[in-house]
């Protein structure tokens, strides 16, 4: 394996105010999706769909951990976590989070994200496609609890639903 050229650190996101004094921090959803889905296409050609999903999940998990540490933390309760996460996702125009079910004692949750950045408005393909979001949610829950979580999308805009629904469950090893 060759030497890594880029190990992610939050600080490497750069100084947006300095770098984009005229354009600012925002861009269009189309540009975000252009990057995501062209990258996914190349990964699928090179590694197949299953491995591409896993790569997106792992990237999402890293992003979720960093998002928790740099945007959400500190929080003292699960419901404070959900409140701060809901506000942050809304403020950053990522999506509209809703907690549908919470079994805190057993580490099982059902969350929805409407107007999802990744897929809302895409054609119905019959496939759940939000592997990155699965990892993102897992990374946030892991950072808050210190436990590993398996998160899987069970409803998606691309399966005809109008919200993305995720089952999250603590992984007991």
GROMACS elastic network, one bead per residue, 0.5 to 0.9 nm:
[ bonds ]
;  ai    aj funct       b0    kb
    1     4     6  0.86295   500
    2     5     6  0.88596   500
    4     7     6  0.68508   500
    6     9     6  0.89113   500
    8    11     6  0.85771   500
    8    12     6  0.69950   500
    8    13     6  0.87597   500
    8    62     6  0.87029   500
    9    12     6  0.53990   500
    9    13     6  0.75394   500
    9    66     6  0.82352   500
   10    13     6  0.57126   500
   10    14     6  0.82989   500
   10    66     6  0.68361   500
   10    67     6  0.87281   500
   10    70     6  0.77183   500
   11    14     6  0.60947   500
   11    15     6  0.84801   500
   12    15     6  0.85976   500
   13    16     6  0.79786   500
   14    17     6  0.89357   500
   14    18     6  0.86664   500
   14    19     6  0.78541   500
   15    18     6  0.54669   500
   15    19     6  0.60825   500
   15    20     6  0.83970   500
   16    19     6  0.50207   500
   16    20     6  0.55665   500
   16    21     6  0.76860   500
   16    24     6  0.68563   500
   16    25     6  0.61494   500
   17    20     6  0.54969   500
   17    21     6  0.53955   500
   17    22     6  0.86748   500
   17    24     6  0.64539   500
   17    25     6  0.74515   500
   18    21     6  0.57244   500
   19    22     6  0.88673   500
   19    24     6  0.84290   500
   20    23     6  0.52895   500
   20    24     6  0.51289   500
   20    25     6  0.71656   500
   21    24     6  0.58499   500
   23    26     6  0.74526   500
   23    27     6  0.85186   500
   24    27     6  0.85017   500
   27    30     6  0.84499   500
   27    31     6  0.68995   500
   27    32     6  0.76727   500
   28    31     6  0.54103   500
   28    32     6  0.66731   500
   28    33     6  0.87890   500
   29    32     6  0.50804   500
   29    33     6  0.60547   500
   29    34     6  0.83775   500
   29   117     6  0.69757   500
   29   118     6  0.83816   500
   30    33     6  0.50723   500
   30    34     6  0.58523   500
   30    35     6  0.86486   500
   31    35     6  0.63974   500
   31    36     6  0.86728   500
   32    35     6  0.53934   500
   32    36     6  0.62692   500
   32    37     6  0.86493   500
   32   117     6  0.84862   500
   32   118     6  0.83679   500
   33    37     6  0.57216   500
   33    38     6  0.80540   500
   33   117     6  0.82855   500
   33   118     6  0.67607   500
   33   119     6  0.85727   500
   34    37     6  0.55643   500
   34    38     6  0.59247   500
   34    39     6  0.82957   500
   35    38     6  0.55363   500
   35    39     6  0.60642   500
   35    40     6  0.85460   500
   36    39     6  0.52801   500
   36    40     6  0.61217   500
   36    41     6  0.86792   500
   36   118     6  0.83313   500
   37    41     6  0.59812   500
   37    42     6  0.85649   500
   38    41     6  0.50100   500
   38    42     6  0.63032   500
   38    43     6  0.86070   500
   39    42     6  0.52421   500
   39    43     6  0.61571   500
   39    44     6  0.85850   500
   40    43     6  0.50330   500
   40    44     6  0.60112   500
   40    45     6  0.85751   500
   40    49     6  0.86616   500
   40    52     6  0.66809   500
   40    53     6  0.85139   500
   40    56     6  0.82433   500
   41    44     6  0.51600   500
   41    45     6  0.62722   500
   41    46     6  0.86715   500
   41    52     6  0.87777   500
   42    45     6  0.51832   500
   42    46     6  0.62101   500
   42    47     6  0.84799   500
   43    46     6  0.50616   500
   43    47     6  0.56435   500
   43    48     6  0.69473   500
   43    49     6  0.78741   500
   43    51     6  0.81302   500
   43    52     6  0.56297   500
   43    55     6  0.86593   500
   44    47     6  0.52110   500
   44    49     6  0.50235   500
   44    50     6  0.81547   500
   44    51     6  0.76133   500
   44    52     6  0.56440   500
   44    53     6  0.87105   500
   45    48     6  0.59169   500
   45    49     6  0.81532   500
   46    52     6  0.87996   500
   47    50     6  0.79641   500
   47    51     6  0.58304   500
   47    52     6  0.64296   500
   48    51     6  0.57015   500
   48    52     6  0.61549   500
   48    53     6  0.87504   500
   49    52     6  0.50063   500
   49    53     6  0.61177   500
   49    54     6  0.86662   500
   50    53     6  0.51580   500
   50    54     6  0.63753   500
   50    55     6  0.87684   500
   51    55     6  0.61623   500
   51    56     6  0.86005   500
   52    55     6  0.50562   500
   52    56     6  0.61847   500
   52    57     6  0.85221   500
   52   131     6  0.89087   500
   53    56     6  0.51230   500
   53    57     6  0.60676   500
   53    58     6  0.86313   500
   53   129     6  0.82060   500
   53   130     6  0.85615   500
   53   131     6  0.55555   500
   53   132     6  0.76210   500
   54    58     6  0.61230   500
   54    59     6  0.85316   500
   54   131     6  0.73752   500
   54   132     6  0.85981   500
   54   135     6  0.88388   500
   55    58     6  0.51831   500
   55    59     6  0.61657   500
   55    60     6  0.84932   500
   55   131     6  0.86421   500
   55   132     6  0.83183   500
   56    59     6  0.50581   500
   56    60     6  0.59630   500
   56    61     6  0.84759   500
   56   130     6  0.86748   500
   56   131     6  0.57910   500
   56   133     6  0.84380   500
   56   134     6  0.87761   500
   56   135     6  0.73799   500
   57    61     6  0.60466   500
   57    62     6  0.86642   500
   57   130     6  0.86407   500
   57   131     6  0.51066   500
   57   133     6  0.72037   500
   57   134     6  0.60876   500
   57   136     6  0.73151   500
   57   138     6  0.88242   500
   58    62     6  0.62945   500
   58    63     6  0.85791   500
   58   131     6  0.88703   500
   58   132     6  0.75175   500
   58   135     6  0.58981   500
   58   136     6  0.83726   500
   58   139     6  0.88719   500
   59    62     6  0.51932   500
   59    63     6  0.61954   500
   59    64     6  0.85815   500
   59   132     6  0.67001   500
   59   135     6  0.69795   500
   59   136     6  0.78479   500
   60    64     6  0.59671   500
   60    65     6  0.86010   500
   60   131     6  0.77208   500
   60   133     6  0.60805   500
   60   134     6  0.70232   500
   60   137     6  0.78033   500
   60   138     6  0.82228   500
   60   139     6  0.72671   500
   61    65     6  0.62253   500
   61    66     6  0.85906   500
   61   132     6  0.75919   500
   61   133     6  0.82561   500
   61   134     6  0.77038   500
   61   137     6  0.70750   500
   61   138     6  0.59422   500
   61   140     6  0.75220   500
   61   142     6  0.88264   500
   62    65     6  0.52458   500
   62    66     6  0.62540   500
   62    67     6  0.85005   500
   62   135     6  0.76565   500
   62   136     6  0.71776   500
   62   139     6  0.63029   500
   63    66     6  0.51081   500
   63    67     6  0.58650   500
   63    68     6  0.84490   500
   63   135     6  0.80848   500
   63   136     6  0.59581   500
   63   139     6  0.71427   500
   63   140     6  0.85140   500
   64    68     6  0.60363   500
   64    69     6  0.85913   500
   64   133     6  0.87122   500
   64   135     6  0.70398   500
   64   137     6  0.61648   500
   64   138     6  0.70478   500
   64   141     6  0.82799   500
   64   142     6  0.87468   500
   64   143     6  0.81402   500
   65    68     6  0.51638   500
   65    69     6  0.62678   500
   65    70     6  0.86245   500
   65   136     6  0.75262   500
   65   137     6  0.88660   500
   65   138     6  0.84016   500
   65   140     6  0.52573   500
   65   141     6  0.83239   500
   65   142     6  0.74302   500
   65   143     6  0.57132   500
   65   144     6  0.88241   500
   66    69     6  0.51160   500
   66    70     6  0.59460   500
   66    71     6  0.80108   500
   66   139     6  0.81722   500
   66   140     6  0.82209   500
   66   143     6  0.87892   500
   67    70     6  0.52640   500
   67    71     6  0.53062   500
   67    72     6  0.66871   500
   67    73     6  0.86457   500
   67   136     6  0.85748   500
   67   139     6  0.86224   500
   67   140     6  0.73115   500
   68    71     6  0.55539   500
   68    73     6  0.56324   500
   68    74     6  0.84587   500
   68    85     6  0.84780   500
   68   139     6  0.79572   500
   68   140     6  0.55341   500
   68   141     6  0.86874   500
   68   143     6  0.67084   500
   68   144     6  0.76970   500
   69    72     6  0.62298   500
   69    73     6  0.52819   500
   69    74     6  0.77917   500
   69   140     6  0.86858   500
   69   143     6  0.77103   500
   70    73     6  0.66821   500
   71    74     6  0.88390   500
   71    84     6  0.88275   500
   71    85     6  0.85959   500
   71    88     6  0.75409   500
   72    75     6  0.72571   500
   72    81     6  0.72765   500
   72    84     6  0.61888   500
   72    85     6  0.64789   500
   72    88     6  0.76420   500
   72   140     6  0.88887   500
   73    76     6  0.89014   500
   73    81     6  0.81718   500
   73    84     6  0.87758   500
   73   144     6  0.82433   500
   74    81     6  0.86143   500
   74   144     6  0.89481   500
   75    78     6  0.78568   500
   75    80     6  0.60582   500
   75    81     6  0.58328   500
   75    84     6  0.82706   500
   75   144     6  0.79921   500
   76    79     6  0.86582   500
   76    80     6  0.67180   500
   76    81     6  0.76359   500
   76   144     6  0.89651   500
   77    80     6  0.51737   500
   77    81     6  0.62936   500
   77    82     6  0.88267   500
   77   144     6  0.89147   500
   78    82     6  0.63551   500
   78    83     6  0.87018   500
   78   104     6  0.80898   500
   78   144     6  0.80905   500
   78   145     6  0.88322   500
   79    82     6  0.50453   500
   79    83     6  0.61431   500
   79    84     6  0.86051   500
   80    83     6  0.50130   500
   80    84     6  0.60884   500
   80    85     6  0.83658   500
   81    84     6  0.52971   500
   81    85     6  0.59414   500
   81    86     6  0.84064   500
   81   144     6  0.78653   500
   82    85     6  0.50401   500
   82    86     6  0.58726   500
   82    87     6  0.85005   500
   82    97     6  0.84069   500
   82    98     6  0.83825   500
   82    99     6  0.75120   500
   83    86     6  0.51506   500
   83    87     6  0.62546   500
   83    88     6  0.86552   500
   84    87     6  0.51402   500
   84    88     6  0.60848   500
   84    89     6  0.85923   500
   85    88     6  0.50653   500
   85    89     6  0.60315   500
   85    90     6  0.84236   500
   85    97     6  0.78071   500
   86    89     6  0.53789   500
   86    90     6  0.61747   500
   86    91     6  0.85457   500
   86    95     6  0.84401   500
   86    96     6  0.67871   500
   86    97     6  0.52538   500
   86    98     6  0.73309   500
   87    90     6  0.51913   500
   87    91     6  0.59461   500
   87    92     6  0.85172   500
   87    96     6  0.86526   500
   87    97     6  0.85271   500
   88    91     6  0.50476   500
   88    92     6  0.60154   500
   88    93     6  0.83472   500
   88    94     6  0.83462   500
   89    92     6  0.53014   500
   89    93     6  0.59810   500
   89    95     6  0.55252   500
   89    96     6  0.66018   500
   89    97     6  0.71495   500
   90    94     6  0.61738   500
   90    95     6  0.57156   500
   90    96     6  0.57355   500
   90    97     6  0.77639   500
   91    94     6  0.77904   500
   91    95     6  0.88665   500
   92    95     6  0.80996   500
   93    96     6  0.81090   500
   93   115     6  0.87181   500
   93   116     6  0.87122   500
   93   117     6  0.75698   500
   94   113     6  0.88830   500
   94   115     6  0.77528   500
   94   116     6  0.62224   500
   94   117     6  0.51469   500
   94   118     6  0.84776   500
   95   113     6  0.57524   500
   95   114     6  0.56904   500
   95   115     6  0.51177   500
   95   117     6  0.60995   500
   96   112     6  0.78605   500
   96   113     6  0.51958   500
   96   115     6  0.62543   500
   96   116     6  0.72072   500
   97   111     6  0.70273   500
   97   112     6  0.56929   500
   97   114     6  0.66246   500
   98   110     6  0.87376   500
   98   111     6  0.56977   500
   98   112     6  0.51922   500
   98   113     6  0.64521   500
   98   114     6  0.82361   500
   99   102     6  0.72315   500
   99   109     6  0.76657   500
   99   110     6  0.62719   500
   99   112     6  0.65085   500
  100   109     6  0.76044   500
  100   110     6  0.53551   500
  100   111     6  0.55016   500
  100   112     6  0.70732   500
  101   108     6  0.79795   500
  101   109     6  0.54003   500
  101   111     6  0.70958   500
  102   105     6  0.88238   500
  102   107     6  0.78508   500
  102   108     6  0.61786   500
  102   110     6  0.66682   500
  102   111     6  0.87187   500
  103   106     6  0.56291   500
  103   107     6  0.58715   500
  103   108     6  0.50949   500
  103   109     6  0.61166   500
  104   108     6  0.64825   500
  104   109     6  0.76653   500
  105   108     6  0.80490   500
  106   169     6  0.81252   500
  106   170     6  0.75984   500
  107   149     6  0.84854   500
  107   168     6  0.78118   500
  107   169     6  0.55992   500
  107   170     6  0.50772   500
  107   171     6  0.86203   500
  108   167     6  0.74214   500
  108   168     6  0.56435   500
  108   170     6  0.65320   500
  109   166     6  0.80896   500
  109   167     6  0.59112   500
  109   168     6  0.50237   500
  109   169     6  0.64534   500
  110   165     6  0.69679   500
  110   166     6  0.56118   500
  110   168     6  0.61879   500
  110   169     6  0.88685   500
  111   164     6  0.82924   500
  111   165     6  0.57424   500
  111   166     6  0.52715   500
  111   167     6  0.67266   500
  111   168     6  0.78323   500
  112   155     6  0.88447   500
  112   163     6  0.64230   500
  112   164     6  0.53687   500
  112   166     6  0.61315   500
  112   167     6  0.89920   500
  113   116     6  0.58060   500
  113   163     6  0.59362   500
  113   164     6  0.51832   500
  113   165     6  0.65628   500
  113   166     6  0.83104   500
  114   117     6  0.87898   500
  114   120     6  0.75379   500
  114   157     6  0.88776   500
  114   162     6  0.70915   500
  114   164     6  0.61856   500
  114   165     6  0.86640   500
  115   118     6  0.86885   500
  115   119     6  0.79806   500
  115   120     6  0.53604   500
  115   121     6  0.82672   500
  115   162     6  0.81919   500
  115   163     6  0.70621   500
  115   164     6  0.85492   500
  116   119     6  0.58099   500
  116   120     6  0.52390   500
  116   121     6  0.89011   500
  116   157     6  0.86019   500
  116   163     6  0.75791   500
  116   164     6  0.72426   500
  117   120     6  0.66139   500
  118   122     6  0.87082   500
  118   129     6  0.84403   500
  118   130     6  0.68562   500
  118   132     6  0.86085   500
  118   133     6  0.81800   500
  119   122     6  0.54681   500
  119   123     6  0.86775   500
  119   129     6  0.75880   500
  119   130     6  0.73418   500
  119   156     6  0.78119   500
  119   157     6  0.62536   500
  119   158     6  0.69334   500
  119   164     6  0.86004   500
  120   123     6  0.88510   500
  120   156     6  0.84184   500
  120   157     6  0.56692   500
  120   158     6  0.78523   500
  120   162     6  0.74078   500
  120   163     6  0.77046   500
  120   164     6  0.85296   500
  121   124     6  0.88754   500
  121   157     6  0.71285   500
  121   158     6  0.82676   500
  121   162     6  0.87381   500
  122   125     6  0.85664   500
  122   157     6  0.70743   500
  122   158     6  0.63272   500
  123   157     6  0.80210   500
  123   158     6  0.59862   500
  123   159     6  0.87276   500
  123   160     6  0.85490   500
  124   127     6  0.78076   500
  124   157     6  0.69313   500
  124   159     6  0.54613   500
  124   160     6  0.56657   500
  124   161     6  0.88375   500
  125   128     6  0.82639   500
  125   158     6  0.53360   500
  125   159     6  0.61679   500
  125   160     6  0.82315   500
  126   156     6  0.87787   500
  126   158     6  0.59345   500
  126   160     6  0.72494   500
  127   156     6  0.76869   500
  127   158     6  0.59983   500
  127   159     6  0.55722   500
  128   131     6  0.79627   500
  128   153     6  0.65276   500
  128   154     6  0.71703   500
  128   155     6  0.67088   500
  128   156     6  0.53363   500
  128   157     6  0.78385   500
  128   158     6  0.61617   500
  128   159     6  0.62698   500
  128   164     6  0.86354   500
  129   132     6  0.83302   500
  129   133     6  0.89824   500
  129   153     6  0.81225   500
  129   156     6  0.72829   500
  129   157     6  0.88382   500
  129   158     6  0.71558   500
  129   159     6  0.89721   500
  130   133     6  0.52209   500
  130   134     6  0.64190   500
  130   135     6  0.89529   500
  130   152     6  0.87357   500
  130   153     6  0.68161   500
  130   156     6  0.75990   500
  130   164     6  0.81181   500
  131   135     6  0.64768   500
  131   136     6  0.86439   500
  131   152     6  0.77219   500
  131   153     6  0.75579   500
  132   135     6  0.52470   500
  132   136     6  0.61357   500
  132   137     6  0.87606   500
  133   137     6  0.60969   500
  133   138     6  0.83924   500
  133   151     6  0.87633   500
  133   152     6  0.89307   500
  133   153     6  0.83702   500
  133   166     6  0.88935   500
  134   137     6  0.54626   500
  134   138     6  0.62160   500
  134   139     6  0.86601   500
  134   150     6  0.80393   500
  134   151     6  0.51535   500
  134   152     6  0.57013   500
  134   153     6  0.65779   500
  134   166     6  0.72816   500
  134   167     6  0.89472   500
  134   168     6  0.85448   500
  135   139     6  0.59795   500
  135   140     6  0.86049   500
  135   150     6  0.82907   500
  135   151     6  0.69407   500
  135   152     6  0.86589   500
  136   139     6  0.51655   500
  136   140     6  0.63675   500
  136   141     6  0.87546   500
  137   140     6  0.51975   500
  137   141     6  0.62122   500
  137   142     6  0.84737   500
  137   149     6  0.86759   500
  137   151     6  0.70212   500
  137   166     6  0.87328   500
  137   168     6  0.80894   500
  138   141     6  0.51717   500
  138   142     6  0.59080   500
  138   143     6  0.84776   500
  138   148     6  0.73628   500
  138   149     6  0.52986   500
  138   150     6  0.63645   500
  138   151     6  0.58369   500
  138   168     6  0.73725   500
  138   169     6  0.89256   500
  139   142     6  0.50429   500
  139   143     6  0.60614   500
  139   144     6  0.86032   500
  139   148     6  0.82313   500
  139   149     6  0.78659   500
  140   143     6  0.51644   500
  140   144     6  0.62509   500
  140   145     6  0.86457   500
  141   144     6  0.51541   500
  141   145     6  0.59977   500
  141   146     6  0.78241   500
  141   147     6  0.76595   500
  141   148     6  0.78075   500
  141   149     6  0.68626   500
  141   168     6  0.87469   500
  141   170     6  0.89030   500
  142   145     6  0.52893   500
  142   146     6  0.50488   500
  142   147     6  0.50578   500
  142   148     6  0.52834   500
  142   149     6  0.62671   500
  142   170     6  0.87587   500
  143   146     6  0.54760   500
  143   147     6  0.76696   500
  143   148     6  0.87797   500
  144   147     6  0.81812   500
  145   148     6  0.82269   500
  147   170     6  0.67532   500
  147   171     6  0.73405   500
  147   172     6  0.84481   500
  148   169     6  0.86021   500
  148   170     6  0.59153   500
  148   171     6  0.54301   500
  148   172     6  0.78649   500
  149   168     6  0.64753   500
  149   169     6  0.54505   500
  149   171     6  0.52157   500
  149   172     6  0.87385   500
  150   167     6  0.81371   500
  150   168     6  0.57584   500
  150   169     6  0.54158   500
  150   170     6  0.63074   500
  150   171     6  0.62561   500
  151   166     6  0.64255   500
  151   167     6  0.55733   500
  151   169     6  0.64258   500
  151   170     6  0.86899   500
  152   165     6  0.84642   500
  152   166     6  0.54743   500
  152   167     6  0.54635   500
  152   168     6  0.66355   500
  152   169     6  0.89335   500
  153   156     6  0.70318   500
  153   164     6  0.69275   500
  153   165     6  0.56668   500
  153   167     6  0.63811   500
  153   168     6  0.88122   500
  154   164     6  0.75469   500
  154   165     6  0.56250   500
  154   166     6  0.57579   500
  154   167     6  0.69217   500
  155   158     6  0.83285   500
  155   159     6  0.66473   500
  155   160     6  0.81822   500
  155   161     6  0.61267   500
  155   162     6  0.84348   500
  155   163     6  0.70000   500
  155   164     6  0.52048   500
  155   166     6  0.72384   500
  156   159     6  0.52203   500
  156   160     6  0.68067   500
  156   161     6  0.54113   500
  156   162     6  0.69129   500
  156   163     6  0.59635   500
  156   165     6  0.65939   500
  156   166     6  0.89874   500
  157   160     6  0.53110   500
  157   163     6  0.58076   500
  157   164     6  0.62227   500
  158   161     6  0.69975   500
  158   162     6  0.84658   500
  158   164     6  0.89729   500
  159   162     6  0.86851   500
  160   163     6  0.89564   500
  161   164     6  0.72143   500
